[in-house]
């Protein structure tokens, strides 16, 4: 049976607080923002006005879309926080931020970023692997940015640290429309496939 998530009303977008050196990343962030607005999907994100975070937030706000920011108290600085986002949730720390984001959304999308972005991506995958959540986790592989990350996932499988079936938890595309389509048609991995068996 194919699961069609026609009610994907909000997604978290994980992405960098930097723009990167190639303008293709900024362009993709703006396009994703407009795509979310056109499909009536609200965005929950890290609350910043800088880097790709700021670009996607601006694109959505300029098109009258909905943006919810979630930012830890330690990052609530004038040069970081987006003052045009009306719904800004200030939380205690990074861990609480992840919990709040999880409760607000129907799925996750990751754009290029650094350590923090990868941390958020793999935590979302882990929640699905442990069957705590059953939400689609999408990776927008712009300019092949995540090729090495995907290769590492294959290495985990080859070396026996990740079940092959669990690779399906990560939905990948370099095209926005294709990625959203995959997320809406995502079928959660069965619980029996989720936990890696311990090999003696």
C-alpha positions, 0 to 999 in steps of 0.5 A: 500500500502506498502512503500518500501524505496529502497533509504535509502542511509544514516541514523543517528546513535544515541548512547553513548559516553561511551562503557557501561559495557557489551562488547555486546554493542561494538560488536553490534556497530561494526556489525551495522557499517559493515552492513551499509557498506555492504548495501551502507548506509552512516552514519551521527553521532555525530562526536566523537571518543569515546564510541560507537560512535567511535566504529561504526565510526571506523568499517565503516572507516575500511571497506571504508564506508562513515561517516559524523560527525556533532559536536557542537563547544563546543564539538570540542575538540581533545580528543572527535572529530574523526580526521579520519572522513574526512567530519566533520561539525562543528555547533553552538550548539546542536539544529543546529546539529539536524537540520543538521542531519535531512537534511542529512539522510533518517532514524534514528537508536538508539543504547544504550546511555544516556540522549543525546541519548534518547533526540535525539531519542524522537526528531526524533519521535516527528518530525514524530508525528507532520508530519514534517518528515516521516522517519523511526525511528529504535531502536536496542534493544541490550541486552534488553537495551531499555525494560524500555523505551518501557514499558514507551511508553506503560504507556503513551498509557495506561494513555492517553498521547499517541495514540496507533497508534503512537507507530508504529512510533518506529521500534524495533528489537534486530537484525540488519538485521530485523531492517533495513528491517523494516525501508525499509518497513516502512509505515508512520502513516497517518496524522489523527492519528498523533496528540493526541486529547485534552481530556477535 
